[in-house]
């Protein structure tokens, strides 16, 4: 069941070569091991709707976060699409948005580009 779910999800999210090749073996191994992480994954996602409702109520708090935020999204992600990325960008006042020509897993499909963007975030100190 886990293999089917992960393969299907990878196809739905449009995983590019490295993403699908890298993610499936890692996650499948974790799901297949004893103890398995699969029950924890199912439990984590079982209350998704309630979590979304609770987190939505806290959205105004994000406007008070004044530290640098770098939002890096795959422009080709069919689920967490550029509209979701824009929503995050609007929520954080000190954010920068980078839409990469990648899918759902830009950190796997373009690790060098993501690393470059993450490592170039200005370091600030808060007094």
C-alpha positions in Angstrom: 0.0 0.0 0.0 2.8 2.4 0.9 4.6 1.8 -2.4 1.5 2.4 -4.4 0.7 5.6 -2.4 4.2 7.0 -2.8 4.4 6.1 -6.5 0.9 7.6 -7.2 1.7 10.7 -5.2 5.0 11.2 -7.1 3.2 11.0 -10.4 0.5 13.4 -9.2 3.1 15.9 -8.0 5.0 15.7 -11.2 8.2 14.6 -9.7 11.1 15.2 -12.0 13.8 12.6 -12.4 15.9 13.1 -9.4 13.0 13.9 -7.1 11.1 10.6 -7.8 14.3 8.6 -7.8 15.5 10.1 -4.5 12.3 10.4 -2.5 10.7 7.0 -3.2 13.6 4.9 -1.9 14.1 7.0 1.2 10.4 7.2 2.2 9.6 3.6 1.2 12.5 2.4 3.3 11.2 4.4 6.3 7.7 3.0 5.8 8.9 -0.6 5.4 11.3 -0.6 8.4 10.3 -1.9 11.8 9.1 0.1 13.5 7.5 1.7 10.5 6.9 5.5 10.1 3.8 4.7 8.0 1.3 4.7 11.0 2.7 8.0 12.1 2.3 9.4 8.6 -1.3 8.3 8.5 -2.0 9.7 11.9 -0.3 13.0 11.0 -2.5 13.4 8.0 -5.7 12.2 9.6 -6.5 15.5 11.3 -5.5 17.7 8.3 -8.8 19.5 8.1 -8.9 20.4 11.8 -5.2 21.5 11.7 -5.9 23.7 8.7 -8.8 25.4 10.5 -6.8 26.0 13.6 -3.8 27.4 11.7 -6.0 29.6 9.5 -7.1 31.4 12.7 -3.4 32.2 13.5 -2.6 33.7 10.1 -2.7 37.3 11.4 0.2 36.5 13.7 2.4 36.0 10.6 2.2 39.7 9.9 4.1 40.4 13.2 7.1 38.2 12.1 9.7 40.7 11.0 12.7 38.4 10.3 13.7 37.5 6.7 11.7 34.8 5.1 12.6 33.2 1.8 9.8 31.3 0.1 11.0 28.8 -2.5 8.4 27.0 -4.5 8.2 24.9 -7.6 6.1 26.8 -10.2 5.0 23.5 -11.7 3.6 22.1 -8.4 -0.1 21.3 -9.1 -1.0 21.3 -5.4 1.1 23.8 -3.6 0.9 26.0 -6.7 2.2 29.6 -7.3 -1.1 30.9 -5.8 -0.2 29.2 -2.5 3.3 30.6 -2.7 1.9 34.1 -3.2 -0.4 33.7 -0.2 2.6 32.9 2.0 4.5 35.8 0.5 1.6 38.2 1.4 1.4 36.7 4.9 5.0 37.4 5.8 5.9 41.1 5.6 9.7 40.6 5.2 9.5 37.8 2.7 11.0 37.1 -0.7 9.4 34.7 -3.2 11.3 32.5 -5.6 9.2 30.4 -8.1 11.6 27.9 -9.6 10.9 25.9 -12.8 10.4 22.8 -10.7 7.6 20.6 -9.4 6.4 19.7 -5.9 9.9 18.9 -4.6 12.2 21.7 -5.7 14.7 20.7 -3.1 15.1 17.3 -4.8 14.6 18.5 -8.4 17.0 21.4 -8.1 19.1 21.0 -4.9 21.9 23.3 -6.0 19.5 26.1 -6.9 17.6 25.8 -3.6 20.8 25.6 -1.6 22.1 28.7 -3.3 18.9 30.6 -2.4 18.9 29.4 1.2 22.5 30.1 1.8 22.3 33.7 0.4 19.6 34.8 2.9 21.0 37.8 4.7 21.8 37.1 8.4 20.3 39.7 10.7 20.5 40.1 14.4 17.6 41.1 16.5 18.2 43.5 19.4 
